[in-house]
Amino acid sequence: MKKPLYLFLLFLGTFLSILSQKSFSQQTIGFNDLITNQSLGRSFLKDGFIFSISSLAPNNNDIIPVVPPFNLGFQNSIALSNTTDNPNPVTRWRISTENGSEFRLLGIFLRSNSGSSSGTIRGFKDGQPTGIRLDLDFNGLKDFPDNPDFYNVDVIEIEGINLSLFVDEFSHGPAFVVQPSISSATYNASTGQLVVTGARFVSAAGASNDVVTNRIRIRGQGNGTYTLTDTPNAEISSSTTFNLTLSASDRLGLSSLLNKNGLSSGDNTTYNLEALEDWLSGADPALTIADLENNPITVSDVPEPPVLTASGGKTIFDRGDPPVPIDPNLVLESSDPTFAAALFQITSGYQYVQDVLSFTNNNPSTFGNITASFDAGTGALTLTSAGGTASVSQMQAAMRAVTYRNSSITPVLGDKTISISVNDGSFNSNVASKTIEVVSINNAPTDIILSSTSINENVAANSAVGTFSAVDPDGDTAFTFSFSAGLLSDDNSAFTISGNNLIINSSPDFENKSNYFIRIRVTDEGGESFEKTFVITVVVPSPVVTNVTSSNVNGFYNIGDQIFVVINFSQPLVVNTSGGTPTLTLETGLTDGLASYLSGSGSTALVFTYTVQEGSVTSDL
């Protein structure tokens, strides 16, 4: 009972194997119609296929139809076999179409009769291998429905050492050409190397002609595209990758599209490689092989443009304030180590003459050789580094130090936009923006100045002491000055303020009062005020000579004659002779003469006398 079951299972297994092969629309060539044990020579044609045999020692190596011994053949059917009696020759079976057309190998029965029990099988097309030599045990039915190396061949070769082989049940189908596909690519911008990966790349006969480069298109920045123009065509050396070295012009053409490292451009467009139809010359020309989507490119070594990042919020400028930095927290990032220039421009709200941008290089160790120029006509400030040598840190420091001010006392209030960019000598950065808001916050005056804080004794009543002025951070010029009660304001009532002038009400007397204490308040146009105390000092003025006279008439005088000189002063003088008699020095010729005090103490006229000496010669004392 076990034997029939065994035969049934054997039959079922064989049936399923055949059914699996038939599912590929196969045709199978068998040899049951041949007469056994007759030599067919070295080549035999059956159903459009040529079965041939060769070896290094070809004698007695013919094809003979035989019925293999039990359990060595396929279903006890007639198989092709070859004879061999030579030690160690390489035996090669070759199966090809009569007309040279392509086919697909689906399966074949191979079993060793003698010699080696294993060998290799390999497909060819147009004389070129379609894959590697596949190691194979010669032990029965072999299936190849899912092996792409046998999808599209015109020759099959089977090899072994000193091999006598049973060949049967050759199953084939129409050639199945699988479309080559691209999966991804990498591009090195510094070397121009474009490496493409994918599947089923095939080569064509000839050199440097497999990849048709002017059928390769690249998509990048702004969703723009560039098709390679003069990059040389390339050879396929692998079914999964190929390498293109882009020409200088093609690299230049791609520079604006592939402008950032990674998978996308500066505007976040995903990089993509598009293979147009007929890009692979070795592929079947009957196929449409365009591969346009989902082929991402990873880009590296792009000299990326610098990136500016402005800080958040507004910069406030208050009317009358000193210049304020536009953005002291601006961030500059760059892979380039040096910079040539930067631009700050008021692109909205610009007020000619009022708005001023400035930069001063007061520290070369911080700012390098950066200088600045401001164009009042356009509201643009340009920073320049001679020779483009400014470092990243120097340019960032200089840009952070650029200031804004409004030179008007009554500025136009509101927002204005500052557009900022930088150039590294090759690329412009993005344009960063910063908003300046001009406001008018009234600030109190910070000081009062009096042009004079002293007055001479005995000046007339209602004489001016001095003139007031004020210091105001807003630049105001219209102020009101008044007296203020409080500390050190005891003598406010002794004065009057007329406009900006301080007036003393009565003639001052030093002996009666030598100092006056007053407290003054200044108020600006916005009502903000500031107070300050002053000490007004009464000064006793020194007497001054009003004129000099003599009672003597002009003429000639003898030695020993007395000449009287009267000195008139602005106020009475008291002469103290306890320390000696006062004298006057007179120019009387070669030697100056001395006039001695005579009288007049307590009056405004002092009398001096001079005795004429020998040698005194002068026309005017």
C-alpha positions, 0 to 999 in steps of 0.5 A, a space after each residue: 500500500 505504501 508504494 502506490 502512495 509514494 508514486 502518487 506523491 512523486 507524481 503530485 510533486 512533479 505535476 506542481 513543478 511543471 505547473 509552476 513552470 507553465 505559469 510563465 507562458 513557457 514552452 518546453 522542448 523534450 526529446 521523446 520523439 528521438 531514436 535512442 543511442 544514435 549520434 546526433 553529432 556536436 550540434 542538434 536543432 530542435 524546435 528552433 533551438 540549437 543544442 551543441 557540445 564542445 570540449 578541449 578534447 573533442 573526440 568521442 564527445 557527441 550528442 546521443 539521445 538516451 534513456 537514463 537509468 532509473 531515477 537519473 532521468 526526467 520521468 523516464 523520458 529520452 534525454 540528450 547526453 554526451 559521451 566523454 572519455 578524456 580526463 579533465 577536459 572542460 565540457 560546455 553545452 550551449 543552447 541558442 536560438 536558430 535565428 539569434 532571437 532572444 528568449 527567457 530561460 525558465 527551467 531545464 533538467 540537468 543531471 550528471 551521468 559521469 564526471 563532475 556533479 556540478 558546474 556553472 550556467 550563464 546567459 549571454 546576449 549579443 556576445 556579452 554576459 547578462 550575469 555572472 556564472 551561476 554555480 549549479 548542482 547537476 542533480 535534476 530539474 532547475 528553475 529560473 523564473 525569477 532570475 533577471 540574468 536569464 530574462 533576456 538572453 540569446 545563448 545559454 552555456 553550461 560547463 563542467 569538468 569531464 562532464 557527461 550530462 543528461 539534458 532534458 525538459 528545456 523550458 523557455 518563454 519570450 524574452 522579458 526585458 525589465 526596464 532599468 530604473 534609477 533610485 537615487 543619486 549623489 552629487 559633489 559640487 566641488 568635484 562635479 561627480 554625479 553618482 547614480 544608483 538604481 537597478 538593471 543598468 545594461 551596457 551597449 557595445 562600444 566604449 563610453 556610450 552607455 549613458 547618454 548624458 544629454 538625456 539627464 535632467 536635474 531639478 532644483 532651486 525654484 523647481 527649475 531644471 537643467 539638462 546636461 549638455 557636454 558632459 561625456 557619455 559614460 560606460 556601465 560597469 555595474 547593473 546598479 550604479 554609474 558615475 558621471 564626471 560633469 563638465 565645467 559648463 554643466 557644473 556651472 549650469 547646475 550651481 544655481 539649482 543645486 545651491 545647498 547641501 542635502 536633499 533640497 535647495 535654498 527654497 526647499 525644492 527637493 532635488 531630483 534626477 530625471 532620466 529622459 527617454 532613451 537615456 540608456 543606450 544598452 536598454 531595449 529601444 522598444 521600451 519607454 525608459 524615461 524615469 522622471 520621478 522619485 529620484 532624490 539627489 543628495 548634494 554635498 560640498 556646495 559653497 553655500 551662501 552666507 545666512 543672516 538671522 535678525 533678532 526679533 522685535 523692533 529697535 526703538 529710537 527716541 527723538 533726540 537720542 544718540 544713535 542706536 545699534 540697529 541689531 546688536 544681536 544679528 547672527 552671521 553664519 557662513 562656510 566661507 571664512 572671509 567677507 567682502 561687503 555688507 549692505 544696510 538700506 532703509 527700504 521703507 519709511 525713509 526720510 531724506 536728511 532725517 534718517 542716518 545710518 553710520 558705522 565707525 571702525 574705532 577698533 581694527 582688532 574687532 572690525 578688521 579693515 572694514 569701512 563704511 559709506 552712507 548714501 543719503 540719496 538712497 538711504 543705503 550704508 555699505 560696509 566694505 572690506 578691502 580685498 575681501 579679507 574680513 573674517 566672519 567674526 569681524 563682519 558680524 561685529 561690524 554689522 552689529 555696530 551699525 547705528 541709526 539716528 534721526 537728526 531732526 528735532 521734529 522727526 517723522 514718527 513711525 516704523 521704517 524697515 532696514 534690509 540687511 544683506 552680506 556678500 562673501 565675495 562669491 554669494 549674496 546672503 539672504 535679506 534679513 529685515 529689522 524694523 526701526 520705530 521712531 518715537 517721541 518720548 519727552 524726556 526732562 532736561 538734565 541741566 541748567 547753565 548760567 552764563 555768569 554766577 558773579 556780579 560786581 559790587 555797586 552795579 546799578 539796580 536791575 542789572 543782568 547777572 547772566 543768561 540761562 540755558 538748558 541741556 535737554 536729551 530730546 534736543 529741545 531749544 524752547 524752555 521756561 525758567 522760573 524760581 523754585 522754592 526749596 533747599 537753597 532758595 533763600 534769596 530768590 526774591 532778590 532777583 527777577 527772571 526776564 526771558 532767559 536773563 537773571 536780573 538783580 533787583 537792587 545794587 549789591 553791597 559786598 559789605 552787606 551781602 556777599 553771596 545770594 542763594 537761588 533755586 531755578 526750575 527749567 521746564 521744556 515744551 512737554 512740561 518736563 522740568 529740572 531744578 538746580 541751585 546757584 550761588 551768586 557771588 558779589 565781587 568787589 572789583 579791583 580799581 583801574 586807571 582811568 587816566 594819567 595827567 601832569 601839572 607840568 607843561 611840555 618843555 625842557 627841564 633841567 637836572 633836578 627839576 620836579 615833574 608831578 604825575 597825577 594817576 586817576 583811578 576808578 575808585 578811591 584808594 588808600 595808600 599804605 606807606 608802612 612798607 615803603 613809598 610806592 613808586 612808578 617806573 617811567 621811561 625817560 631815556 636809556 635808563 628808566 626813572 622812578 616817580 615816588 608817591 607824594 599825596 592823594 590817599 583816600 581819593 581817586 587821584 594819587 600824585 607822584 613826583 619825578 626828579 629829572 636826572 642826567 641823561 633823561 631824554 623823552 618826548 612823552 613820559 
